[in-house]
Amino acid sequence: MSWASWSDFFAMGGYGFYVWGSYLVSFFCMAGEIALAFNRKRTLLRQLSLIHKPIQKEQNNETTP
């Protein structure tokens, strides 16, 4: 296909709304997945640090006379 102008390209022969809308939805879904993955990692690290701190305190108390 060849387009005479940029507006013809963005119109996509009358289907531009659907084409560009699907790109936009896909982009937001992928960005959301990345954001949720980082959030899950941060939550997991926070939970692990809360579990590890009491164990570390117990080990320190056992080694001190």
N, CA, C, O and CB atoms as a CASP TS submission, in Angstrom:
PFRMAT TS
TARGET T0000
AUTHOR 0000-0000-0000
METHOD Language model
MODEL 1
PARENT N/A
ATOM      1  N   MET     1       0.834  -1.189   0.000  1.00  0.00           N
ATOM      2  CA  MET     1       0.000   0.000   0.000  1.00  0.00           C
ATOM      3  C   MET     1       0.874   1.246   0.000  1.00  0.00           C
ATOM      4  O   MET     1       1.943   1.259   0.609  1.00  0.00           O
ATOM      5  CB  MET     1      -0.946   0.001   1.211  1.00  0.00           C
ATOM      6  N   SER     2       0.438   2.253  -0.656  1.00  0.00           N
ATOM      7  CA  SER     2       1.142   3.533  -0.604  1.00  0.00           C
ATOM      8  C   SER     2       0.140   4.622  -0.211  1.00  0.00           C
ATOM      9  O   SER     2      -1.023   4.611  -0.613  1.00  0.00           O
ATOM     10  CB  SER     2       1.823   3.862  -1.981  1.00  0.00           C
ATOM     11  N   TRP     3       0.634   5.536   0.574  1.00  0.00           N
ATOM     12  CA  TRP     3      -0.205   6.618   1.062  1.00  0.00           C
ATOM     13  C   TRP     3       0.298   7.934   0.493  1.00  0.00           C
ATOM     14  O   TRP     3       1.500   8.137   0.323  1.00  0.00           O
ATOM     15  CB  TRP     3      -0.221   6.656   2.609  1.00  0.00           C
ATOM     16  N   ALA     4      -0.637   8.819   0.203  1.00  0.00           N
ATOM     17  CA  ALA     4      -0.284  10.106  -0.398  1.00  0.00           C
ATOM     18  C   ALA     4       0.192  11.104   0.649  1.00  0.00           C
ATOM     19  O   ALA     4       0.932  12.033   0.327  1.00  0.00           O
ATOM     20  CB  ALA     4      -1.476  10.679  -1.153  1.00  0.00           C
ATOM     21  N   SER     5      -0.229  10.920   1.913  1.00  0.00           N
ATOM     22  CA  SER     5       0.171  11.857   2.962  1.00  0.00           C
ATOM     23  C   SER     5       0.170  11.128   4.305  1.00  0.00           C
ATOM     24  O   SER     5      -0.261   9.981   4.422  1.00  0.00           O
ATOM     25  CB  SER     5      -0.779  13.097   3.002  1.00  0.00           C
ATOM     26  N   TRP     6       0.664  11.834   5.297  1.00  0.00           N
ATOM     27  CA  TRP     6       0.688  11.250   6.642  1.00  0.00           C
ATOM     28  C   TRP     6      -0.709  11.032   7.185  1.00  0.00           C
ATOM     29  O   TRP     6      -0.951  10.065   7.909  1.00  0.00           O
ATOM     30  CB  TRP     6       1.471  12.137   7.590  1.00  0.00           C
ATOM     31  N   SER     7      -1.631  11.919   6.846  1.00  0.00           N
ATOM     32  CA  SER     7      -3.000  11.744   7.333  1.00  0.00           C
ATOM     33  C   SER     7      -3.635  10.486   6.730  1.00  0.00           C
ATOM     34  O   SER     7      -4.414   9.805   7.397  1.00  0.00           O
ATOM     35  CB  SER     7      -3.852  12.986   6.998  1.00  0.00           C
ATOM     36  N   ASP     8      -3.304  10.177   5.466  1.00  0.00           N
ATOM     37  CA  ASP     8      -3.777   8.919   4.871  1.00  0.00           C
ATOM     38  C   ASP     8      -3.168   7.714   5.576  1.00  0.00           C
ATOM     39  O   ASP     8      -3.829   6.697   5.783  1.00  0.00           O
ATOM     40  CB  ASP     8      -3.441   8.872   3.372  1.00  0.00           C
ATOM     41  N   PHE     9      -1.901   7.846   5.940  1.00  0.00           N
ATOM     42  CA  PHE     9      -1.238   6.749   6.658  1.00  0.00           C
ATOM     43  C   PHE     9      -1.920   6.497   8.001  1.00  0.00           C
ATOM     44  O   PHE     9      -2.204   5.351   8.349  1.00  0.00           O
ATOM     45  CB  PHE     9       0.258   7.067   6.874  1.00  0.00           C
ATOM     46  N   PHE    10      -2.182   7.566   8.755  1.00  0.00           N
ATOM     47  CA  PHE    10      -2.808   7.394  10.071  1.00  0.00           C
ATOM     48  C   PHE    10      -4.270   6.972   9.963  1.00  0.00           C
ATOM     49  O   PHE    10      -4.795   6.338  10.878  1.00  0.00           O
ATOM     50  CB  PHE    10      -2.707   8.686  10.871  1.00  0.00           C
ATOM     51  N   ALA    11      -4.929   7.309   8.870  1.00  0.00           N
ATOM     52  CA  ALA    11      -6.318   6.895   8.675  1.00  0.00           C
ATOM     53  C   ALA    11      -6.410   5.414   8.311  1.00  0.00           C
ATOM     54  O   ALA    11      -7.434   4.782   8.570  1.00  0.00           O
ATOM     55  CB  ALA    11      -6.977   7.744   7.584  1.00  0.00           C
ATOM     56  N   MET    12      -5.357   4.853   7.716  1.00  0.00           N
ATOM     57  CA  MET    12      -5.287   3.430   7.354  1.00  0.00           C
ATOM     58  C   MET    12      -6.500   2.973   6.545  1.00  0.00           C
ATOM     59  O   MET    12      -7.050   1.900   6.791  1.00  0.00           O
ATOM     60  CB  MET    12      -5.166   2.581   8.610  1.00  0.00           C
ATOM     61  N   GLY    13      -6.899   3.767   5.610  1.00  0.00           N
ATOM     62  CA  GLY    13      -8.018   3.384   4.744  1.00  0.00           C
ATOM     63  C   GLY    13      -9.337   3.281   5.483  1.00  0.00           C
ATOM     64  O   GLY    13     -10.201   2.492   5.101  1.00  0.00           O
ATOM     65  N   GLY    14      -9.504   4.063   6.531  1.00  0.00           N
ATOM     66  CA  GLY    14     -10.745   4.044   7.297  1.00  0.00           C
ATOM     67  C   GLY    14     -10.689   3.147   8.526  1.00  0.00           C
ATOM     68  O   GLY    14     -11.618   3.144   9.333  1.00  0.00           O
ATOM     69  N   TYR    15      -9.609   2.389   8.675  1.00  0.00           N
ATOM     70  CA  TYR    15      -9.481   1.480   9.817  1.00  0.00           C
ATOM     71  C   TYR    15      -8.440   1.956  10.826  1.00  0.00           C
ATOM     72  O   TYR    15      -8.020   1.192  11.695  1.00  0.00           O
ATOM     73  CB  TYR    15      -9.120   0.090   9.333  1.00  0.00           C
ATOM     74  N   GLY    16      -8.035   3.182  10.714  1.00  0.00           N
ATOM     75  CA  GLY    16      -6.992   3.728  11.589  1.00  0.00           C
ATOM     76  C   GLY    16      -7.354   3.673  13.057  1.00  0.00           C
ATOM     77  O   GLY    16      -6.499   3.392  13.897  1.00  0.00           O
ATOM     78  N   PHE    17      -8.610   3.936  13.376  1.00  0.00           N
ATOM     79  CA  PHE    17      -9.039   3.907  14.785  1.00  0.00           C
ATOM     80  C   PHE    17      -8.798   2.526  15.388  1.00  0.00           C
ATOM     81  O   PHE    17      -8.310   2.419  16.513  1.00  0.00           O
ATOM     82  CB  PHE    17     -10.538   4.288  14.910  1.00  0.00           C
ATOM     83  N   TYR    18      -9.130   1.484  14.660  1.00  0.00           N
ATOM     84  CA  TYR    18      -8.977   0.116  15.156  1.00  0.00           C
ATOM     85  C   TYR    18      -7.508  -0.305  15.193  1.00  0.00           C
ATOM     86  O   TYR    18      -7.068  -0.957  16.140  1.00  0.00           O
ATOM     87  CB  TYR    18      -9.777  -0.853  14.284  1.00  0.00           C
ATOM     88  N   VAL    19      -6.758   0.068  14.165  1.00  0.00           N
ATOM     89  CA  VAL    19      -5.346  -0.310  14.096  1.00  0.00           C
ATOM     90  C   VAL    19      -4.561   0.374  15.204  1.00  0.00           C
ATOM     91  O   VAL    19      -3.865  -0.285  15.976  1.00  0.00           O
ATOM     92  CB  VAL    19      -4.750   0.048  12.722  1.00  0.00           C
ATOM     93  N   TRP    20      -4.672   1.698  15.283  1.00  0.00           N
ATOM     94  CA  TRP    20      -3.890   2.423  16.283  1.00  0.00           C
ATOM     95  C   TRP    20      -4.432   2.183  17.686  1.00  0.00           C
ATOM     96  O   TRP    20      -3.679   2.209  18.659  1.00  0.00           O
ATOM     97  CB  TRP    20      -3.885   3.919  15.972  1.00  0.00           C
ATOM     98  N   GLY    21      -5.709   1.955  17.786  1.00  0.00           N
ATOM     99  CA  GLY    21      -6.283   1.623  19.098  1.00  0.00           C
ATOM    100  C   GLY    21      -5.760   0.297  19.622  1.00  0.00           C
ATOM    101  O   GLY    21      -5.489   0.163  20.815  1.00  0.00           O
ATOM    102  N   SER    22      -5.617  -0.685  18.740  1.00  0.00           N
ATOM    103  CA  SER    22      -5.091  -1.984  19.175  1.00  0.00           C
ATOM    104  C   SER    22      -3.617  -1.872  19.553  1.00  0.00           C
ATOM    105  O   SER    22      -3.177  -2.534  20.493  1.00  0.00           O
ATOM    106  CB  SER    22      -5.273  -3.041  18.068  1.00  0.00           C
ATOM    107  N   TYR    23      -2.849  -1.052  18.846  1.00  0.00           N
ATOM    108  CA  TYR    23      -1.464  -0.816  19.248  1.00  0.00           C
ATOM    109  C   TYR    23      -1.408  -0.157  20.627  1.00  0.00           C
ATOM    110  O   TYR    23      -0.583  -0.530  21.461  1.00  0.00           O
ATOM    111  CB  TYR    23      -0.743   0.063  18.207  1.00  0.00           C
ATOM    112  N   LEU    24      -2.263   0.795  20.861  1.00  0.00           N
ATOM    113  CA  LEU    24      -2.287   1.503  22.137  1.00  0.00           C
ATOM    114  C   LEU    24      -2.657   0.578  23.290  1.00  0.00           C
ATOM    115  O   LEU    24      -2.021   0.614  24.344  1.00  0.00           O
ATOM    116  CB  LEU    24      -3.264   2.665  22.072  1.00  0.00           C
ATOM    117  N   VAL    25      -3.672  -0.243  23.099  1.00  0.00           N
ATOM    118  CA  VAL    25      -4.083  -1.191  24.137  1.00  0.00           C
ATOM    119  C   VAL    25      -2.968  -2.193  24.413  1.00  0.00           C
ATOM    120  O   VAL    25      -2.692  -2.509  25.570  1.00  0.00           O
ATOM    121  CB  VAL    25      -5.374  -1.928  23.721  1.00  0.00           C
ATOM    122  N   SER    26      -2.333  -2.690  23.370  1.00  0.00           N
ATOM    123  CA  SER    26      -1.224  -3.641  23.539  1.00  0.00           C
ATOM    124  C   SER    26      -0.074  -3.014  24.300  1.00  0.00           C
ATOM    125  O   SER    26       0.510  -3.651  25.177  1.00  0.00           O
ATOM    126  CB  SER    26      -0.733  -4.143  22.181  1.00  0.00           C
ATOM    127  N   PHE    27       0.260  -1.774  23.976  1.00  0.00           N
ATOM    128  CA  PHE    27       1.336  -1.076  24.674  1.00  0.00           C
ATOM    129  C   PHE    27       1.020  -0.942  26.156  1.00  0.00           C
ATOM    130  O   PHE    27       1.879  -1.206  26.997  1.00  0.00           O
ATOM    131  CB  PHE    27       1.571   0.305  24.056  1.00  0.00           C
ATOM    132  N   PHE    28      -0.205  -0.532  26.488  1.00  0.00           N
ATOM    133  CA  PHE    28      -0.561  -0.360  27.892  1.00  0.00           C
ATOM    134  C   PHE    28      -0.578  -1.688  28.645  1.00  0.00           C
ATOM    135  O   PHE    28      -0.213  -1.736  29.820  1.00  0.00           O
ATOM    136  CB  PHE    28      -1.917   0.313  28.005  1.00  0.00           C
ATOM    137  N   CYS    29      -0.994  -2.753  27.989  1.00  0.00           N
ATOM    138  CA  CYS    29      -0.971  -4.076  28.631  1.00  0.00           C
ATOM    139  C   CYS    29       0.455  -4.526  28.915  1.00  0.00           C
ATOM    140  O   CYS    29       0.737  -5.054  29.990  1.00  0.00           O
ATOM    141  CB  CYS    29      -1.678  -5.115  27.750  1.00  0.00           C
ATOM    142  N   MET    30       1.350  -4.321  27.963  1.00  0.00           N
ATOM    143  CA  MET    30       2.746  -4.715  28.185  1.00  0.00           C
ATOM    144  C   MET    30       3.400  -3.855  29.262  1.00  0.00           C
ATOM    145  O   MET    30       4.157  -4.365  30.089  1.00  0.00           O
ATOM    146  CB  MET    30       3.544  -4.613  26.879  1.00  0.00           C
ATOM    147  N   ALA    31       3.116  -2.561  29.258  1.00  0.00           N
ATOM    148  CA  ALA    31       3.663  -1.680  30.289  1.00  0.00           C
ATOM    149  C   ALA    31       3.109  -2.060  31.665  1.00  0.00           C
ATOM    150  O   ALA    31       3.834  -2.026  32.659  1.00  0.00           O
ATOM    151  CB  ALA    31       3.340  -0.202  29.968  1.00  0.00           C
ATOM    152  N   GLY    32       1.841  -2.418  31.719  1.00  0.00           N
ATOM    153  CA  GLY    32       1.252  -2.847  32.980  1.00  0.00           C
ATOM    154  C   GLY    32       1.877  -4.126  33.499  1.00  0.00           C
ATOM    155  O   GLY    32       2.109  -4.258  34.701  1.00  0.00           O
ATOM    156  N   GLU    33       2.154  -5.073  32.610  1.00  0.00           N
ATOM    157  CA  GLU    33       2.806  -6.317  33.019  1.00  0.00           C
ATOM    158  C   GLU    33       4.189  -6.046  33.594  1.00  0.00           C
ATOM    159  O   GLU    33       4.572  -6.650  34.596  1.00  0.00           O
ATOM    160  CB  GLU    33       2.910  -7.281  31.836  1.00  0.00           C
ATOM    161  N   ILE    34       4.930  -5.157  32.978  1.00  0.00           N
ATOM    162  CA  ILE    34       6.264  -4.811  33.479  1.00  0.00           C
ATOM    163  C   ILE    34       6.159  -4.153  34.843  1.00  0.00           C
ATOM    164  O   ILE    34       6.922  -4.485  35.750  1.00  0.00           O
ATOM    165  CB  ILE    34       6.995  -3.879  32.494  1.00  0.00           C
ATOM    166  N   ALA    35       5.224  -3.226  35.001  1.00  0.00           N
ATOM    167  CA  ALA    35       5.042  -2.551  36.287  1.00  0.00           C
ATOM    168  C   ALA    35       4.618  -3.546  37.372  1.00  0.00           C
ATOM    169  O   ALA    35       5.104  -3.467  38.500  1.00  0.00           O
ATOM    170  CB  ALA    35       3.995  -1.428  36.159  1.00  0.00           C
ATOM    171  N   LEU    36       3.725  -4.473  37.047  1.00  0.00           N
ATOM    172  CA  LEU    36       3.297  -5.467  38.029  1.00  0.00           C
ATOM    173  C   LEU    36       4.432  -6.416  38.404  1.00  0.00           C
ATOM    174  O   LEU    36       4.532  -6.831  39.558  1.00  0.00           O
ATOM    175  CB  LEU    36       2.115  -6.263  37.489  1.00  0.00           C
ATOM    176  N   ALA    37       5.278  -6.759  37.453  1.00  0.00           N
ATOM    177  CA  ALA    37       6.420  -7.631  37.759  1.00  0.00           C
ATOM    178  C   ALA    37       7.378  -6.944  38.729  1.00  0.00           C
ATOM    179  O   ALA    37       7.851  -7.572  39.676  1.00  0.00           O
ATOM    180  CB  ALA    37       7.165  -8.024  36.464  1.00  0.00           C
ATOM    181  N   PHE    38       7.668  -5.670  38.505  1.00  0.00           N
ATOM    182  CA  PHE    38       8.539  -4.938  39.425  1.00  0.00           C
ATOM    183  C   PHE    38       7.895  -4.816  40.805  1.00  0.00           C
ATOM    184  O   PHE    38       8.581  -4.910  41.823  1.00  0.00           O
ATOM    185  CB  PHE    38       8.858  -3.543  38.865  1.00  0.00           C
ATOM    186  N   ASN    39       6.593  -4.608  40.839  1.00  0.00           N
ATOM    187  CA  ASN    39       5.884  -4.503  42.112  1.00  0.00           C
ATOM    188  C   ASN    39       5.925  -5.830  42.868  1.00  0.00           C
ATOM    189  O   ASN    39       6.137  -5.844  44.080  1.00  0.00           O
ATOM    190  CB  ASN    39       4.427  -4.067  41.882  1.00  0.00           C
ATOM    191  N   ARG    40       5.724  -6.951  42.160  1.00  0.00           N
ATOM    192  CA  ARG    40       5.784  -8.269  42.802  1.00  0.00           C
ATOM    193  C   ARG    40       7.182  -8.540  43.339  1.00  0.00           C
ATOM    194  O   ARG    40       7.328  -9.095  44.428  1.00  0.00           O
ATOM    195  CB  ARG    40       5.373  -9.374  41.813  1.00  0.00           C
ATOM    196  N   LYS    41       8.204  -8.161  42.595  1.00  0.00           N
ATOM    197  CA  LYS    41       9.586  -8.360  43.047  1.00  0.00           C
ATOM    198  C   LYS    41       9.852  -7.549  44.302  1.00  0.00           C
ATOM    199  O   LYS    41      10.447  -8.060  45.251  1.00  0.00           O
ATOM    200  CB  LYS    41      10.588  -7.972  41.941  1.00  0.00           C
ATOM    201  N   ARG    42       9.427  -6.307  44.325  1.00  0.00           N
ATOM    202  CA  ARG    42       9.638  -5.448  45.483  1.00  0.00           C
ATOM    203  C   ARG    42       8.915  -5.999  46.706  1.00  0.00           C
ATOM    204  O   ARG    42       9.462  -5.991  47.808  1.00  0.00           O
ATOM    205  CB  ARG    42       9.166  -4.024  45.186  1.00  0.00           C
ATOM    206  N   THR    43       7.684  -6.479  46.514  1.00  0.00           N
ATOM    207  CA  THR    43       6.918  -7.055  47.619  1.00  0.00           C
ATOM    208  C   THR    43       7.590  -8.320  48.142  1.00  0.00           C
ATOM    209  O   THR    43       7.673  -8.518  49.354  1.00  0.00           O
ATOM    210  CB  THR    43       5.482  -7.364  47.173  1.00  0.00           C
ATOM    211  N   LEU    44       8.065  -9.169  47.251  1.00  0.00           N
ATOM    212  CA  LEU    44       8.728 -10.398  47.655  1.00  0.00           C
ATOM    213  C   LEU    44      10.003 -10.101  48.429  1.00  0.00           C
ATOM    214  O   LEU    44      10.259 -10.728  49.457  1.00  0.00           O
ATOM    215  CB  LEU    44       9.039 -11.258  46.438  1.00  0.00           C
ATOM    216  N   LEU    45      10.802  -9.161  47.957  1.00  0.00           N
ATOM    217  CA  LEU    45      12.025  -8.803  48.665  1.00  0.00           C
ATOM    218  C   LEU    45      11.725  -8.222  50.042  1.00  0.00           C
ATOM    219  O   LEU    45      12.449  -8.490  51.002  1.00  0.00           O
ATOM    220  CB  LEU    45      12.834  -7.808  47.846  1.00  0.00           C
ATOM    221  N   ARG    46      10.669  -7.436  50.141  1.00  0.00           N
ATOM    222  CA  ARG    46      10.280  -6.878  51.433  1.00  0.00           C
ATOM    223  C   ARG    46       9.860  -7.989  52.390  1.00  0.00           C
ATOM    224  O   ARG    46      10.247  -7.973  53.559  1.00  0.00           O
ATOM    225  CB  ARG    46       9.137  -5.861  51.261  1.00  0.00           C
ATOM    226  N   GLN    47       9.079  -8.950  51.913  1.00  0.00           N
ATOM    227  CA  GLN    47       8.647 -10.066  52.757  1.00  0.00           C
ATOM    228  C   GLN    47       9.836 -10.914  53.191  1.00  0.00           C
ATOM    229  O   GLN    47       9.907 -11.333  54.346  1.00  0.00           O
ATOM    230  CB  GLN    47       7.624 -10.937  52.015  1.00  0.00           C
ATOM    231  N   LEU    48      10.759 -11.169  52.289  1.00  0.00           N
ATOM    232  CA  LEU    48      11.934 -11.954  52.644  1.00  0.00           C
ATOM    233  C   LEU    48      12.800 -11.240  53.671  1.00  0.00           C
ATOM    234  O   LEU    48      13.358 -11.877  54.564  1.00  0.00           O
ATOM    235  CB  LEU    48      12.749 -12.262  51.407  1.00  0.00           C
ATOM    236  N   SER    49      12.915  -9.920  53.550  1.00  0.00           N
ATOM    237  CA  SER    49      13.712  -9.183  54.531  1.00  0.00           C
ATOM    238  C   SER    49      13.040  -9.208  55.900  1.00  0.00           C
ATOM    239  O   SER    49      13.731  -9.235  56.918  1.00  0.00           O
ATOM    240  CB  SER    49      13.927  -7.731  54.070  1.00  0.00           C
ATOM    241  N   LEU    50      11.712  -9.200  55.947  1.00  0.00           N
ATOM    242  CA  LEU    50      11.017  -9.280  57.235  1.00  0.00           C
ATOM    243  C   LEU    50      11.205 -10.660  57.865  1.00  0.00           C
ATOM    244  O   LEU    50      11.267 -10.775  59.089  1.00  0.00           O
ATOM    245  CB  LEU    50       9.514  -8.976  57.058  1.00  0.00           C
ATOM    246  N   ILE    51      11.294 -11.689  57.058  1.00  0.00           N
ATOM    247  CA  ILE    51      11.526 -13.031  57.584  1.00  0.00           C
ATOM    248  C   ILE    51      12.971 -13.176  58.040  1.00  0.00           C
ATOM    249  O   ILE    51      13.237 -13.803  59.065  1.00  0.00           O
ATOM    250  CB  ILE    51      11.188 -14.097  56.527  1.00  0.00           C
ATOM    251  N   HIS    52      13.895 -12.610  57.298  1.00  0.00           N
ATOM    252  CA  HIS    52      15.314 -12.778  57.572  1.00  0.00           C
ATOM    253  C   HIS    52      15.766 -12.005  58.813  1.00  0.00           C
ATOM    254  O   HIS    52      16.661 -12.471  59.518  1.00  0.00           O
ATOM    255  CB  HIS    52      16.120 -12.337  56.372  1.00  0.00           C
ATOM    256  N   LYS    53      15.182 -10.851  59.100  1.00  0.00           N
ATOM    257  CA  LYS    53      15.624 -10.033  60.237  1.00  0.00           C
ATOM    258  C   LYS    53      15.472 -10.747  61.575  1.00  0.00           C
ATOM    259  O   LYS    53      16.423 -10.731  62.356  1.00  0.00           O
ATOM    260  CB  LYS    53      14.847  -8.737  60.272  1.00  0.00           C
ATOM    261  N   PRO    54      14.330 -11.378  61.893  1.00  0.00           N
ATOM    262  CA  PRO    54      14.241 -12.074  63.185  1.00  0.00           C
ATOM    263  C   PRO    54      15.232 -13.236  63.294  1.00  0.00           C
ATOM    264  O   PRO    54      15.763 -13.482  64.377  1.00  0.00           O
ATOM    265  CB  PRO    54      12.823 -12.594  63.396  1.00  0.00           C
ATOM    266  N   ILE    55      15.490 -13.944  62.214  1.00  0.00           N
ATOM    267  CA  ILE    55      16.442 -15.046  62.240  1.00  0.00           C
ATOM    268  C   ILE    55      17.839 -14.507  62.507  1.00  0.00           C
ATOM    269  O   ILE    55      18.598 -15.108  63.266  1.00  0.00           O
ATOM    270  CB  ILE    55      16.408 -15.836  60.916  1.00  0.00           C
ATOM    271  N   GLN    56      18.179 -13.404  61.904  1.00  0.00           N
ATOM    272  CA  GLN    56      19.497 -12.807  62.094  1.00  0.00           C
ATOM    273  C   GLN    56      19.655 -12.329  63.537  1.00  0.00           C
ATOM    274  O   GLN    56      20.737 -12.462  64.109  1.00  0.00           O
ATOM    275  CB  GLN    56      19.713 -11.636  61.110  1.00  0.00           C
ATOM    276  N   LYS    57      18.597 -11.776  64.134  1.00  0.00           N
ATOM    277  CA  LYS    57      18.656 -11.335  65.524  1.00  0.00           C
ATOM    278  C   LYS    57      18.870 -12.524  66.455  1.00  0.00           C
ATOM    279  O   LYS    57      19.646 -12.434  67.405  1.00  0.00           O
ATOM    280  CB  LYS    57      17.371 -10.583  65.906  1.00  0.00           C
ATOM    281  N   GLU    58      18.188 -13.637  66.189  1.00  0.00           N
ATOM    282  CA  GLU    58      18.341 -14.835  67.018  1.00  0.00           C
ATOM    283  C   GLU    58      19.765 -15.358  66.930  1.00  0.00           C
ATOM    284  O   GLU    58      20.334 -15.775  67.939  1.00  0.00           O
ATOM    285  CB  GLU    58      17.343 -15.928  66.589  1.00  0.00           C
ATOM    286  N   GLN    59      20.338 -15.342  65.756  1.00  0.00           N
ATOM    287  CA  GLN    59      21.705 -15.822  65.596  1.00  0.00           C
ATOM    288  C   GLN    59      22.674 -14.916  66.342  1.00  0.00           C
ATOM    289  O   GLN    59      23.627 -15.409  66.946  1.00  0.00           O
ATOM    290  CB  GLN    59      22.081 -15.899  64.110  1.00  0.00           C
ATOM    291  N   ASN    60      22.456 -13.619  66.316  1.00  0.00           N
ATOM    292  CA  ASN    60      23.321 -12.687  67.037  1.00  0.00           C
ATOM    293  C   ASN    60      23.194 -12.890  68.540  1.00  0.00           C
ATOM    294  O   ASN    60      24.195 -12.800  69.252  1.00  0.00           O
ATOM    295  CB  ASN    60      22.980 -11.237  66.667  1.00  0.00           C
ATOM    296  N   ASN    61      21.998 -13.160  69.043  1.00  0.00           N
ATOM    297  CA  ASN    61      21.786 -13.362  70.465  1.00  0.00           C
ATOM    298  C   ASN    61      22.421 -14.670  70.928  1.00  0.00           C
ATOM    299  O   ASN    61      22.880 -14.744  72.068  1.00  0.00           O
ATOM    300  CB  ASN    61      20.293 -13.352  70.787  1.00  0.00           C
ATOM    301  N   GLU    62      22.465 -15.689  70.099  1.00  0.00           N
ATOM    302  CA  GLU    62      23.042 -16.964  70.469  1.00  0.00           C
ATOM    303  C   GLU    62      24.556 -16.880  70.520  1.00  0.00           C
ATOM    304  O   GLU    62      25.177 -17.597  71.305  1.00  0.00           O
ATOM    305  CB  GLU    62      22.608 -18.044  69.499  1.00  0.00           C
ATOM    306  N   THR    63      25.166 -16.040  69.719  1.00  0.00           N
ATOM    307  CA  THR    63      26.628 -15.971  69.685  1.00  0.00           C
ATOM    308  C   THR    63      27.185 -15.064  70.769  1.00  0.00           C
ATOM    309  O   THR    63      28.351 -15.214  71.134  1.00  0.00           O
ATOM    310  CB  THR    63      27.096 -15.487  68.330  1.00  0.00           C
ATOM    311  N   THR    64      26.418 -14.147  71.293  1.00  0.00           N
ATOM    312  CA  THR    64      26.917 -13.250  72.342  1.00  0.00           C
ATOM    313  C   THR    64      26.762 -13.929  73.698  1.00  0.00           C
ATOM    314  O   THR    64      25.733 -14.555  73.954  1.00  0.00           O
ATOM    315  CB  THR    64      26.161 -11.882  72.321  1.00  0.00           C
ATOM    316  N   PRO    65      27.775 -13.817  74.584  1.00  0.00           N
ATOM    317  CA  PRO    65      27.700 -14.480  75.893  1.00  0.00           C
ATOM    318  C   PRO    65      26.751 -13.827  76.854  1.00  0.00           C
ATOM    319  O   PRO    65      26.601 -14.290  77.985  1.00  0.00           O
ATOM    320  CB  PRO    65      29.040 -14.527  76.513  1.00  0.00           C
TER
END
